[in-house]
Amino acid sequence: MDIRRLSVSELRLNTRDILEGVKFLHRRFVIATYGRPMAVVVNIEDWERLSGETLVDRAEEGEEREPEVELV
């Protein structure tokens, strides 16, 4: 699957369309600032597969904090 690169400005202007593409079409995006990657947007299923965690498990545990991400 293709990964499309977007600037923060493009994300700001098209947030809803981008998120719908991620959710329904399984699109993936790298968000860049000044040409440097700063974040990746993927759908929930991809995130759960990559992280080994599920949102259902987190909800059942009663955790409301953001998932921790290891920065490389």
All heavy atoms as a GROMACS GRO file, in nm:
protein
  592
    1MET      N    1   0.084  -0.118   0.000
    1MET     CA    2   0.000   0.000   0.000
    1MET      C    3   0.089   0.125   0.000
    1MET      O    4   0.189   0.130   0.068
    1MET     CB    5  -0.091  -0.001   0.122
    1MET     CG    6  -0.170   0.128   0.137
    1MET     SD    7  -0.315   0.114   0.239
    1MET     CE    8  -0.422   0.032   0.126
    2ASP      N    9   0.048   0.222  -0.077
    2ASP     CA   10   0.122   0.348  -0.086
    2ASP      C   11   0.113   0.430   0.043
    2ASP      O   12   0.010   0.430   0.109
    2ASP     CB   13   0.063   0.435  -0.198
    2ASP     CG   14   0.140   0.422  -0.327
    2ASP    OD1   15   0.248   0.362  -0.325
    2ASP    OD2   16   0.091   0.475  -0.427
    3ILE      N   17   0.220   0.496   0.074
    3ILE     CA   18   0.220   0.590   0.186
    3ILE      C   19   0.237   0.728   0.125
    3ILE      O   20   0.336   0.756   0.056
    3ILE     CB   21   0.334   0.560   0.285
    3ILE    CG1   22   0.315   0.421   0.344
    3ILE    CG2   23   0.338   0.667   0.393
    3ILE    CD1   24   0.427   0.378   0.435
    4ARG      N   25   0.141   0.816   0.149
    4ARG     CA   26   0.145   0.949   0.092
    4ARG      C   27   0.204   1.047   0.192
    4ARG      O   28   0.177   1.040   0.311
    4ARG     CB   29   0.002   0.992   0.055
    4ARG     CG   30   0.000   1.126  -0.011
    4ARG     CD   31  -0.135   1.158  -0.069
    4ARG     NE   32  -0.129   1.296  -0.115
    4ARG     CZ   33  -0.231   1.376  -0.120
    4ARG    NH1   34  -0.351   1.334  -0.086
    4ARG    NH2   35  -0.218   1.499  -0.161
    5ARG      N   36   0.284   1.138   0.144
    5ARG     CA   37   0.347   1.240   0.229
    5ARG      C   38   0.264   1.368   0.222
    5ARG      O   39   0.228   1.414   0.114
    5ARG     CB   40   0.488   1.265   0.179
    5ARG     CG   41   0.571   1.348   0.270
    5ARG     CD   42   0.711   1.364   0.209
    5ARG     NE   43   0.797   1.427   0.303
    5ARG     CZ   44   0.900   1.368   0.362
    5ARG    NH1   45   0.930   1.244   0.333
    5ARG    NH2   46   0.973   1.433   0.449
    6LEU      N   47   0.233   1.426   0.339
    6LEU     CA   48   0.156   1.550   0.348
    6LEU      C   49   0.228   1.649   0.437
    6LEU      O   50   0.295   1.611   0.532
    6LEU     CB   51   0.019   1.524   0.414
    6LEU     CG   52  -0.081   1.437   0.344
    6LEU    CD1   53  -0.201   1.417   0.435
    6LEU    CD2   54  -0.124   1.500   0.214
    7SER      N   55   0.209   1.776   0.406
    7SER     CA   56   0.259   1.880   0.497
    7SER      C   57   0.156   1.901   0.607
    7SER      O   58   0.038   1.863   0.593
    7SER     CB   59   0.282   2.010   0.422
    7SER     OG   60   0.157   2.065   0.382
    8VAL      N   61   0.196   1.962   0.714
    8VAL     CA   62   0.104   1.996   0.822
    8VAL      C   63  -0.006   2.087   0.769
    8VAL      O   64  -0.123   2.074   0.807
    8VAL     CB   65   0.178   2.060   0.942
    8VAL    CG1   66   0.081   2.112   1.046
    8VAL    CG2   67   0.274   1.960   1.004
    9SER      N   68   0.028   2.177   0.679
    9SER     CA   69  -0.072   2.267   0.620
    9SER      C   70  -0.177   2.189   0.543
    9SER      O   71  -0.298   2.218   0.555
    9SER     CB   72  -0.005   2.367   0.526
    9SER     OG   73   0.085   2.447   0.596
   10GLU      N   74  -0.136   2.089   0.465
   10GLU     CA   75  -0.232   2.005   0.392
   10GLU      C   76  -0.322   1.929   0.489
   10GLU      O   77  -0.443   1.917   0.466
   10GLU     CB   78  -0.160   1.906   0.301
   10GLU     CG   79  -0.093   1.969   0.182
   10GLU     CD   80  -0.010   1.868   0.106
   10GLU    OE1   81   0.086   1.814   0.164
   10GLU    OE2   82  -0.044   1.844  -0.012
   11LEU      N   83  -0.263   1.878   0.596
   11LEU     CA   84  -0.341   1.808   0.697
   11LEU      C   85  -0.445   1.901   0.760
   11LEU      O   86  -0.562   1.864   0.774
   11LEU     CB   87  -0.249   1.751   0.806
   11LEU     CG   88  -0.318   1.684   0.924
   11LEU    CD1   89  -0.396   1.561   0.880
   11LEU    CD2   90  -0.217   1.648   1.031
   12ARG      N   91  -0.403   2.020   0.793
   12ARG     CA   92  -0.493   2.118   0.855
   12ARG      C   93  -0.611   2.150   0.763
   12ARG      O   94  -0.725   2.158   0.808
   12ARG     CB   95  -0.416   2.245   0.889
   12ARG     CG   96  -0.494   2.344   0.970
   12ARG     CD   97  -0.414   2.469   1.005
   12ARG     NE   98  -0.290   2.439   1.075
   12ARG     CZ   99  -0.168   2.463   1.026
   12ARG    NH1  100  -0.153   2.517   0.906
   12ARG    NH2  101  -0.061   2.433   1.094
   13LEU      N  102  -0.584   2.166   0.635
   13LEU     CA  103  -0.688   2.203   0.540
   13LEU      C  104  -0.781   2.087   0.504
   13LEU      O  105  -0.896   2.109   0.463
   13LEU     CB  106  -0.625   2.257   0.411
   13LEU     CG  107  -0.555   2.392   0.423
   13LEU    CD1  108  -0.482   2.423   0.293
   13LEU    CD2  109  -0.655   2.502   0.457
   14ASN      N  110  -0.733   1.964   0.515
   14ASN     CA  111  -0.809   1.848   0.467
   14ASN      C  112  -0.824   1.738   0.572
   14ASN      O  113  -0.835   1.620   0.536
   14ASN     CB  114  -0.738   1.790   0.344
   14ASN     CG  115  -0.725   1.891   0.234
   14ASN    OD1  116  -0.823   1.938   0.180
   14ASN    ND2  117  -0.601   1.927   0.202
   15THR      N  118  -0.828   1.775   0.698
   15THR     CA  119  -0.828   1.675   0.805
   15THR      C  120  -0.938   1.571   0.790
   15THR      O  121  -0.912   1.451   0.796
   15THR     CB  122  -0.840   1.743   0.943
   15THR    OG1  123  -0.731   1.834   0.958
   15THR    CG2  124  -0.836   1.642   1.055
   16ARG      N  125  -1.061   1.615   0.770
   16ARG     CA  126  -1.172   1.519   0.761
   16ARG      C  127  -1.153   1.422   0.645
   16ARG      O  128  -1.168   1.300   0.661
   16ARG     CB  129  -1.304   1.592   0.749
   16ARG     CG  130  -1.422   1.496   0.749
   16ARG     CD  131  -1.553   1.570   0.735
   16ARG     NE  132  -1.662   1.477   0.735
   16ARG     CZ  133  -1.744   1.457   0.837
   16ARG    NH1  134  -1.729   1.527   0.947
   16ARG    NH2  135  -1.841   1.370   0.830
   17ASP      N  136  -1.119   1.472   0.527
   17ASP     CA  137  -1.100   1.386   0.410
   17ASP      C  138  -0.985   1.287   0.433
   17ASP      O  139  -0.995   1.170   0.396
   17ASP     CB  140  -1.072   1.468   0.285
   17ASP     CG  141  -1.193   1.548   0.239
   17ASP    OD1  142  -1.307   1.510   0.274
   17ASP    OD2  143  -1.173   1.648   0.168
   18ILE      N  144  -0.879   1.334   0.494
   18ILE     CA  145  -0.763   1.248   0.521
   18ILE      C  146  -0.802   1.138   0.618
   18ILE      O  147  -0.775   1.019   0.595
   18ILE     CB  148  -0.644   1.331   0.574
   18ILE    CG1  149  -0.592   1.420   0.461
   18ILE    CG2  150  -0.536   1.242   0.632
   18ILE    CD1  151  -0.499   1.530   0.507
   19LEU      N  152  -0.869   1.174   0.727
   19LEU     CA  153  -0.908   1.074   0.826
   19LEU      C  154  -1.010   0.974   0.771
   19LEU      O  155  -1.005   0.855   0.804
   19LEU     CB  156  -0.961   1.141   0.952
   19LEU     CG  157  -0.856   1.219   1.032
   19LEU    CD1  158  -0.920   1.286   1.152
   19LEU    CD2  159  -0.741   1.129   1.074
   20GLU      N  160  -1.100   1.020   0.686
   20GLU     CA  161  -1.194   0.927   0.623
   20GLU      C  162  -1.121   0.832   0.528
   20GLU      O  163  -1.154   0.714   0.522
   20GLU     CB  164  -1.304   1.003   0.551
   20GLU     CG  165  -1.405   1.063   0.648
   20GLU     CD  166  -1.516   1.142   0.580
   20GLU    OE1  167  -1.512   1.162   0.457
   20GLU    OE2  168  -1.607   1.184   0.654
   21GLY      N  169  -1.020   0.882   0.456
   21GLY     CA  170  -0.940   0.796   0.371
   21GLY      C  171  -0.864   0.692   0.451
   21GLY      O  172  -0.851   0.576   0.409
   22VAL      N  173  -0.815   0.731   0.567
   22VAL     CA  174  -0.745   0.638   0.655
   22VAL      C  175  -0.842   0.532   0.707
   22VAL      O  176  -0.813   0.412   0.703
   22VAL     CB  177  -0.678   0.714   0.773
   22VAL    CG1  178  -0.629   0.617   0.879
   22VAL    CG2  179  -0.565   0.801   0.722
   23LYS      N  180  -0.956   0.576   0.754
   23LYS     CA  181  -1.052   0.483   0.815
   23LYS      C  182  -1.115   0.388   0.713
   23LYS      O  183  -1.118   0.267   0.734
   23LYS     CB  184  -1.162   0.560   0.886
   23LYS     CG  185  -1.264   0.472   0.954
   23LYS     CD  186  -1.368   0.551   1.028
   23LYS     CE  187  -1.467   0.458   1.096
   23LYS     NZ  188  -1.569   0.531   1.171
   24PHE      N  189  -1.166   0.443   0.605
   24PHE     CA  190  -1.245   0.363   0.512
   24PHE      C  191  -1.167   0.303   0.396
   24PHE      O  192  -1.203   0.197   0.344
   24PHE     CB  193  -1.361   0.447   0.456
   24PHE     CG  194  -1.456   0.494   0.562
   24PHE    CD1  195  -1.467   0.629   0.591
   24PHE    CD2  196  -1.532   0.404   0.635
   24PHE    CE1  197  -1.555   0.674   0.690
   24PHE    CE2  198  -1.619   0.447   0.734
   24PHE     CZ  199  -1.631   0.582   0.761
   25LEU      N  200  -1.059   0.367   0.355
   25LEU     CA  201  -0.981   0.320   0.241
   25LEU      C  202  -0.844   0.266   0.279
   25LEU      O  203  -0.764   0.230   0.194
   25LEU     CB  204  -0.965   0.434   0.138
   25LEU     CG  205  -1.097   0.494   0.087
   25LEU    CD1  206  -1.068   0.614  -0.002
   25LEU    CD2  207  -1.180   0.390   0.014
   26HIS      N  208  -0.815   0.265   0.410
   26HIS     CA  209  -0.688   0.214   0.464
   26HIS      C  210  -0.567   0.286   0.405
   26HIS      O  211  -0.461   0.226   0.384
   26HIS     CB  212  -0.676   0.063   0.445
   26HIS     CG  213  -0.780  -0.012   0.522
   26HIS    ND1  214  -0.759  -0.055   0.649
   26HIS    CD2  215  -0.907  -0.048   0.490
   26HIS    CE1  216  -0.868  -0.115   0.694
   26HIS    NE2  217  -0.960  -0.111   0.598
   27ARG      N  218  -0.583   0.414   0.378
   27ARG     CA  219  -0.470   0.494   0.330
   27ARG      C  220  -0.376   0.522   0.447
   27ARG      O  221  -0.416   0.524   0.562
   27ARG     CB  222  -0.519   0.625   0.270
   27ARG     CG  223  -0.592   0.605   0.142
   27ARG     CD  224  -0.635   0.734   0.081
   27ARG     NE  225  -0.702   0.708  -0.047
   27ARG     CZ  226  -0.792   0.787  -0.099
   27ARG    NH1  227  -0.827   0.898  -0.039
   27ARG    NH2  228  -0.849   0.756  -0.214
   28ARG      N  229  -0.250   0.550   0.414
   28ARG     CA  230  -0.148   0.581   0.514
   28ARG      C  231  -0.080   0.711   0.474
   28ARG      O  232  -0.056   0.736   0.357
   28ARG     CB  233  -0.044   0.470   0.521
   28ARG     CG  234  -0.102   0.337   0.562
   28ARG     CD  235   0.002   0.229   0.553
   28ARG     NE  236  -0.056   0.102   0.591
   28ARG     CZ  237   0.010  -0.011   0.590
   28ARG    NH1  238   0.136  -0.013   0.551
   28ARG    NH2  239  -0.048  -0.122   0.626
   29PHE      N  240  -0.047   0.792   0.575
   29PHE     CA  241   0.013   0.923   0.550
   29PHE      C  242   0.131   0.948   0.643
   29PHE      O  243   0.126   0.912   0.760
   29PHE     CB  244  -0.089   1.035   0.573
   29PHE     CG  245  -0.205   1.032   0.478
   29PHE    CD1  246  -0.321   0.963   0.508
   29PHE    CD2  247  -0.198   1.099   0.356
   29PHE    CE1  248  -0.428   0.960   0.420
   29PHE    CE2  249  -0.306   1.098   0.268
   29PHE     CZ  250  -0.421   1.026   0.301
   30VAL      N  251   0.234   1.009   0.588
   30VAL     CA  252   0.344   1.064   0.668
   30VAL      C  253   0.323   1.214   0.669
   30VAL      O  254   0.310   1.276   0.563
   30VAL     CB  255   0.482   1.030   0.607
   30VAL    CG1  256   0.593   1.104   0.679
   30VAL    CG2  257   0.506   0.880   0.610
   31ILE      N  258   0.316   1.271   0.788
   31ILE     CA  259   0.297   1.415   0.803
   31ILE      C  260   0.435   1.477   0.825
   31ILE      O  261   0.509   1.434   0.913
   31ILE     CB  262   0.204   1.447   0.921
   31ILE    CG1  263   0.075   1.364   0.915
   31ILE    CG2  264   0.175   1.596   0.927
   31ILE    CD1  265  -0.005   1.378   0.788
   32ALA      N  266   0.466   1.579   0.745
   32ALA     CA  267   0.598   1.640   0.750
   32ALA      C  268   0.589   1.789   0.784
   32ALA      O  269   0.493   1.856   0.746
   32ALA     CB  270   0.669   1.622   0.618
   33THR      N  271   0.688   1.836   0.855
   33THR     CA  272   0.705   1.977   0.884
   33THR      C  273   0.840   2.019   0.828
   33THR      O  274   0.942   1.954   0.857
   33THR     CB  275   0.704   2.003   1.036
   33THR    OG1  276   0.579   1.962   1.087
   33THR    CG2  277   0.726   2.150   1.068
   34TYR      N  278   0.840   2.122   0.746
   34TYR     CA  279   0.963   2.169   0.681
   34TYR      C  280   1.035   2.055   0.609
   34TYR      O  281   1.157   2.043   0.612
   34TYR     CB  282   1.056   2.237   0.781
   34TYR     CG  283   0.993   2.356   0.848
   34TYR    CD1  284   0.952   2.348   0.981
   34TYR    CD2  285   0.970   2.474   0.778
   34TYR    CE1  286   0.892   2.457   1.041
   34TYR    CE2  287   0.911   2.582   0.838
   34TYR     CZ  288   0.871   2.574   0.970
   34TYR     OH  289   0.811   2.682   1.030
   35GLY      N  290   0.955   1.964   0.550
   35GLY     CA  291   1.011   1.853   0.474
   35GLY      C  292   1.060   1.735   0.556
   35GLY      O  293   1.107   1.637   0.501
   36ARG      N  294   1.048   1.744   0.689
   36ARG     CA  295   1.096   1.636   0.776
   36ARG      C  296   0.979   1.561   0.837
   36ARG      O  297   0.889   1.623   0.893
   36ARG     CB  298   1.184   1.693   0.886
   36ARG     CG  299   1.307   1.765   0.828
   36ARG     CD  300   1.389   1.826   0.934
   36ARG     NE  301   1.476   1.722   0.988
   36ARG     CZ  302   1.562   1.740   1.085
   36ARG    NH1  303   1.572   1.858   1.143
   36ARG    NH2  304   1.637   1.642   1.128
   37PRO      N  305   0.978   1.428   0.827
   37PRO     CA  306   0.868   1.350   0.883
   37PRO      C  307   0.853   1.373   1.034
   37PRO      O  308   0.953   1.381   1.106
   37PRO     CB  309   0.909   1.205   0.857
   37PRO     CG  310   1.011   1.213   0.750
   37PRO     CD  311   1.079   1.345   0.765
   38MET      N  312   0.728   1.390   1.078
   38MET     CA  313   0.706   1.408   1.222
   38MET      C  314   0.600   1.314   1.277
   38MET      O  315   0.596   1.292   1.397
   38MET     CB  316   0.668   1.553   1.253
   38MET     CG  317   0.536   1.599   1.196
   38MET     SD  318   0.493   1.768   1.238
   38MET     CE  319   0.454   1.756   1.409
   39ALA      N  320   0.514   1.258   1.192
   39ALA     CA  321   0.410   1.167   1.240
   39ALA      C  322   0.362   1.080   1.125
   39ALA      O  323   0.379   1.114   1.008
   39ALA     CB  324   0.294   1.247   1.297
   40VAL      N  325   0.299   0.969   1.162
   40VAL     CA  326   0.238   0.880   1.065
   40VAL      C  327   0.093   0.863   1.104
   40VAL      O  328   0.061   0.847   1.222
   40VAL     CB  329   0.309   0.742   1.064
   40VAL    CG1  330   0.239   0.645   0.971
   40VAL    CG2  331   0.455   0.758   1.027
   41VAL      N  332   0.004   0.865   1.005
   41VAL     CA  333  -0.138   0.843   1.031
   41VAL      C  334  -0.176   0.711   0.962
   41VAL      O  335  -0.161   0.697   0.842
   41VAL     CB  336  -0.225   0.958   0.976
   41VAL    CG1  337  -0.372   0.934   1.006
   41VAL    CG2  338  -0.180   1.092   1.035
   42VAL      N  339  -0.221   0.615   1.044
   42VAL     CA  340  -0.266   0.485   0.994
   42VAL      C  341  -0.400   0.451   1.059
   42VAL      O  342  -0.435   0.508   1.162
   42VAL     CB  343  -0.164   0.372   1.024
   42VAL    CG1  344  -0.032   0.397   0.954
   42VAL    CG2  345  -0.145   0.354   1.174
   43ASN      N  346  -0.472   0.355   1.002
   43ASN     CA  347  -0.601   0.319   1.060
   43ASN      C  348  -0.580   0.236   1.187
   43ASN      O  349  -0.470   0.188   1.216
   43ASN     CB  350  -0.691   0.250   0.959
   43ASN     CG  351  -0.640   0.116   0.915
   43ASN    OD1  352  -0.571   0.046   0.988
   43ASN    ND2  353  -0.671   0.079   0.793
   44ILE      N  354  -0.688   0.220   1.261
   44ILE     CA  355  -0.681   0.150   1.390
   44ILE      C  356  -0.631   0.007   1.376
   44ILE      O  357  -0.549  -0.038   1.456
   44ILE     CB  358  -0.821   0.151   1.458
   44ILE    CG1  359  -0.863   0.294   1.494
   44ILE    CG2  360  -0.824   0.060   1.580
   44ILE    CD1  361  -0.775   0.362   1.594
   45GLU      N  362  -0.679  -0.065   1.275
   45GLU     CA  363  -0.637  -0.204   1.258
   45GLU      C  364  -0.486  -0.214   1.237
   45GLU      O  365  -0.421  -0.301   1.294
   45GLU     CB  366  -0.712  -0.270   1.141
   45GLU     CG  367  -0.860  -0.290   1.165
   45GLU     CD  368  -0.944  -0.167   1.134
   45GLU    OE1  369  -0.893  -0.070   1.071
   45GLU    OE2  370  -1.063  -0.167   1.171
   46ASP      N  371  -0.430  -0.126   1.155
   46ASP     CA  372  -0.286  -0.126   1.133
   46ASP      C  373  -0.212  -0.093   1.262
   46ASP      O  374  -0.111  -0.156   1.296
   46ASP     CB  375  -0.246  -0.026   1.024
   46ASP     CG  376  -0.284  -0.072   0.885
   46ASP    OD1  377  -0.314  -0.192   0.867
   46ASP    OD2  378  -0.283   0.012   0.793
   47TRP      N  379  -0.262   0.007   1.334
   47TRP     CA  380  -0.196   0.046   1.460
   47TRP      C  381  -0.198  -0.070   1.559
   47TRP      O  382  -0.098  -0.100   1.624
   47TRP     CB  383  -0.263   0.169   1.520
   47TRP     CG  384  -0.198   0.210   1.648
   47TRP    CD1  385  -0.084   0.283   1.662
   47TRP    CD2  386  -0.239   0.178   1.780
   47TRP    NE1  387  -0.053   0.299   1.795
   47TRP    CE2  388  -0.147   0.234   1.870
   47TRP    CE3  389  -0.346   0.105   1.831
   47TRP    CZ2  390  -0.159   0.222   2.007
   47TRP    CZ3  391  -0.357   0.093   1.969
   47TRP    CH2  392  -0.264   0.149   2.054
   48GLU      N  393  -0.312  -0.138   1.572
   48GLU     CA  394  -0.322  -0.250   1.666
   48GLU      C  395  -0.226  -0.362   1.626
   48GLU      O  396  -0.159  -0.421   1.711
   48GLU     CB  397  -0.466  -0.302   1.673
   48GLU     CG  398  -0.559  -0.206   1.744
   48GLU     CD  399  -0.704  -0.250   1.744
   48GLU    OE1  400  -0.744  -0.329   1.655
   48GLU    OE2  401  -0.776  -0.206   1.833
   49ARG      N  402  -0.219  -0.390   1.496
   49ARG     CA  403  -0.128  -0.495   1.448
   49ARG      C  404   0.017  -0.459   1.475
   49ARG      O  405   0.096  -0.541   1.522
   49ARG     CB  406  -0.150  -0.518   1.298
   49ARG     CG  407  -0.069  -0.630   1.240
   49ARG     CD  408  -0.101  -0.655   1.092
   49ARG     NE  409  -0.104  -0.534   1.010
   49ARG     CZ  410   0.003  -0.471   0.964
   49ARG    NH1  411   0.124  -0.516   0.994
   49ARG    NH2  412  -0.008  -0.363   0.890
   50LEU      N  413   0.054  -0.335   1.449
   50LEU     CA  414   0.193  -0.292   1.468
   50LEU      C  415   0.232  -0.279   1.615
   50LEU      O  416   0.344  -0.310   1.652
   50LEU     CB  417   0.216  -0.157   1.397
   50LEU     CG  418   0.209  -0.162   1.245
   50LEU    CD1  419   0.205  -0.020   1.188
   50LEU    CD2  420   0.326  -0.240   1.189
   51SER      N  421   0.140  -0.232   1.697
   51SER     CA  422   0.172  -0.208   1.838
   51SER      C  423   0.151  -0.330   1.926
   51SER      O  424   0.205  -0.337   2.036
   51SER     CB  425   0.086  -0.093   1.893
   51SER     OG  426  -0.049  -0.134   1.905
   52GLY      N  427   0.068  -0.425   1.878
   52GLY     CA  428   0.037  -0.541   1.961
   52GLY      C  429  -0.067  -0.511   2.067
   52GLY      O  430  -0.094  -0.593   2.154
   53GLU      N  431  -0.125  -0.394   2.064
   53GLU     CA  432  -0.229  -0.354   2.159
   53GLU      C  433  -0.360  -0.336   2.086
   53GLU      O  434  -0.363  -0.316   1.966
   53GLU     CB  435  -0.192  -0.221   2.226
   53GLU     CG  436  -0.065  -0.226   2.305
   53GLU     CD  437  -0.039  -0.095   2.376
   53GLU    OE1  438  -0.135  -0.038   2.431
   53GLU    OE2  439   0.075  -0.051   2.376
   54THR      N  440  -0.468  -0.344   2.162
   54THR     CA  441  -0.598  -0.316   2.104
   54THR      C  442  -0.667  -0.209   2.187
   54THR      O  443  -0.648  -0.200   2.308
   54THR     CB  444  -0.689  -0.440   2.099
   54THR    OG1  445  -0.712  -0.485   2.231
   54THR    CG2  446  -0.627  -0.552   2.017
   55LEU      N  447  -0.747  -0.129   2.123
   55LEU     CA  448  -0.819  -0.025   2.195
   55LEU      C  449  -0.923  -0.084   2.287
   55LEU      O  450  -0.952  -0.030   2.392
   55LEU     CB  451  -0.883   0.073   2.097
   55LEU     CG  452  -0.783   0.156   2.017
   55LEU    CD1  453  -0.856   0.247   1.920
   55LEU    CD2  454  -0.696   0.238   2.109
   56VAL      N  455  -0.979  -0.199   2.251
   56VAL     CA  456  -1.078  -0.264   2.336
   56VAL      C  457  -1.014  -0.304   2.468
   56VAL      O  458  -1.069  -0.279   2.575
   56VAL     CB  459  -1.138  -0.388   2.265
   56VAL    CG1  460  -1.230  -0.465   2.358
   56VAL    CG2  461  -1.213  -0.345   2.140
   57ASP      N  462  -0.894  -0.363   2.463
   57ASP     CA  463  -0.825  -0.401   2.586
   57ASP      C  464  -0.800  -0.280   2.674
   57ASP      O  465  -0.817  -0.285   2.794
   57ASP     CB  466  -0.691  -0.469   2.555
   57ASP     CG  467  -0.709  -0.608   2.496
   57ASP    OD1  468  -0.820  -0.662   2.504
   57ASP    OD2  469  -0.610  -0.660   2.442
   58ARG      N  470  -0.758  -0.169   2.615
   58ARG     CA  471  -0.730  -0.048   2.692
   58ARG      C  472  -0.857   0.002   2.758
   58ARG      O  473  -0.856   0.044   2.871
   58ARG     CB  474  -0.673   0.061   2.603
   58ARG     CG  475  -0.530   0.032   2.557
   58ARG     CD  476  -0.480   0.151   2.480
   58ARG     NE  477  -0.344   0.187   2.500
   58ARG     CZ  478  -0.276   0.196   2.612
   58ARG    NH1  479  -0.332   0.168   2.724
   58ARG    NH2  480  -0.150   0.231   2.614
   59ALA      N  481  -0.970  -0.002   2.686
   59ALA     CA  482  -1.095   0.046   2.743
   59ALA      C  483  -1.140  -0.043   2.858
   59ALA      O  484  -1.188   0.005   2.960
   59ALA     CB  485  -1.203   0.051   2.634
   60GLU      N  486  -1.121  -0.174   2.844
   60GLU     CA  487  -1.161  -0.266   2.949
   60GLU      C  488  -1.075  -0.248   3.074
   60GLU      O  489  -1.122  -0.267   3.185
   60GLU     CB  490  -1.152  -0.410   2.899
   60GLU     CG  491  -1.259  -0.442   2.796
   60GLU     CD  492  -1.241  -0.579   2.734
   60GLU    OE1  493  -1.142  -0.647   2.767
   60GLU    OE2  494  -1.326  -0.616   2.652
   61GLU      N  495  -0.949  -0.211   3.056
   61GLU     CA  496  -0.861  -0.188   3.170
   61GLU      C  497  -0.890  -0.055   3.238
   61GLU      O  498  -0.836  -0.026   3.343
   61GLU     CB  499  -0.715  -0.190   3.125
   61GLU     CG  500  -0.669  -0.324   3.073
   61GLU     CD  501  -0.532  -0.317   3.009
   61GLU    OE1  502  -0.469  -0.209   3.010
   61GLU    OE2  503  -0.488  -0.419   2.956
   62GLY      N  504  -0.972   0.026   3.175
   62GLY     CA  505  -1.005   0.155   3.233
   62GLY      C  506  -0.899   0.261   3.212
   62GLY      O  507  -0.902   0.365   3.275
   63GLU      N  508  -0.805   0.236   3.122
   63GLU     CA  509  -0.700   0.333   3.097
   63GLU      C  510  -0.753   0.442   3.004
   63GLU      O  511  -0.815   0.414   2.904
   63GLU     CB  512  -0.580   0.267   3.031
   63GLU     CG  513  -0.509   0.169   3.122
   63GLU     CD  514  -0.384   0.114   3.058
   63GLU    OE1  515  -0.310   0.194   2.997
   63GLU    OE2  516  -0.363  -0.006   3.067
   64GLU      N  517  -0.726   0.566   3.038
   64GLU     CA  518  -0.769   0.676   2.955
   64GLU      C  519  -0.652   0.757   2.902
   64GLU      O  520  -0.671   0.858   2.838
   64GLU     CB  521  -0.864   0.767   3.033
   64GLU     CG  522  -0.993   0.698   3.070
   64GLU     CD  523  -1.090   0.790   3.138
   64GLU    OE1  524  -1.068   0.913   3.134
   64GLU    OE2  525  -1.186   0.739   3.194
   65ARG      N  526  -0.532   0.713   2.927
   65ARG     CA  527  -0.416   0.788   2.880
   65ARG      C  528  -0.382   0.750   2.738
   65ARG      O  529  -0.423   0.646   2.689
   65ARG     CB  530  -0.296   0.765   2.972
   65ARG     CG  531  -0.250   0.622   2.977
   65ARG     CD  532  -0.141   0.605   3.083
   65ARG     NE  533  -0.110   0.465   3.097
   65ARG     CZ  534  -0.017   0.401   3.030
   65ARG    NH1  535   0.055   0.464   2.941
   65ARG    NH2  536   0.006   0.274   3.048
   66GLU      N  537  -0.304   0.834   2.674
   66GLU     CA  538  -0.258   0.808   2.537
   66GLU      C  539  -0.161   0.691   2.540
   66GLU      O  540  -0.085   0.674   2.634
   66GLU     CB  541  -0.186   0.932   2.483
   66GLU     CG  542  -0.274   1.052   2.468
   66GLU     CD  543  -0.368   1.040   2.350
   66GLU    OE1  544  -0.327   0.984   2.247
   66GLU    OE2  545  -0.482   1.086   2.362
   67PRO      N  546  -0.161   0.607   2.436
   67PRO     CA  547  -0.064   0.501   2.429
   67PRO      C  548   0.078   0.556   2.421
   67PRO      O  549   0.100   0.659   2.358
   67PRO     CB  550  -0.099   0.426   2.301
   67PRO     CG  551  -0.200   0.506   2.231
   67PRO     CD  552  -0.249   0.612   2.323
   68GLU      N  553   0.170   0.488   2.488
   68GLU     CA  554   0.308   0.534   2.484
   68GLU      C  555   0.374   0.486   2.356
   68GLU      O  556   0.352   0.374   2.312
   68GLU     CB  557   0.385   0.479   2.605
   68GLU     CG  558   0.335   0.536   2.735
   68GLU     CD  559   0.412   0.483   2.854
   68GLU    OE1  560   0.526   0.437   2.837
   68GLU    OE2  561   0.357   0.489   2.964
   69VAL      N  562   0.453   0.572   2.296
   69VAL     CA  563   0.520   0.540   2.171
   69VAL      C  564   0.669   0.557   2.193
   69VAL      O  565   0.713   0.659   2.246
   69VAL     CB  566   0.472   0.631   2.057
   69VAL    CG1  567   0.547   0.600   1.930
   69VAL    CG2  568   0.323   0.616   2.038
   70GLU      N  569   0.746   0.458   2.154
   70GLU     CA  570   0.891   0.467   2.167
   70GLU      C  571   0.945   0.546   2.049
   70GLU      O  572   0.919   0.514   1.933
   70GLU     CB  573   0.951   0.327   2.167
   70GLU     CG  574   1.101   0.328   2.182
   70GLU     CD  575   1.157   0.187   2.183
   70GLU    OE1  576   1.086   0.093   2.219
   70GLU    OE2  577   1.275   0.173   2.145
   71LEU      N  578   1.018   0.652   2.077
   71LEU     CA  579   1.079   0.733   1.971
   71LEU      C  580   1.216   0.677   1.940
   71LEU      O  581   1.291   0.642   2.028
   71LEU     CB  582   1.090   0.878   2.014
   71LEU     CG  583   0.958   0.949   2.045
   71LEU    CD1  584   0.984   1.088   2.093
   71LEU    CD2  585   0.870   0.951   1.922
   72VAL      N  586   1.246   0.671   1.814
   72VAL     CA  587   1.375   0.615   1.772
   72VAL      C  588   1.470   0.727   1.739
   72VAL      O  589   1.436   0.828   1.689
   72VAL     CB  590   1.356   0.523   1.648
   72VAL    CG1  591   1.489   0.465   1.605
   72VAL    CG2  592   1.258   0.413   1.683
   0.00000   0.00000   0.00000
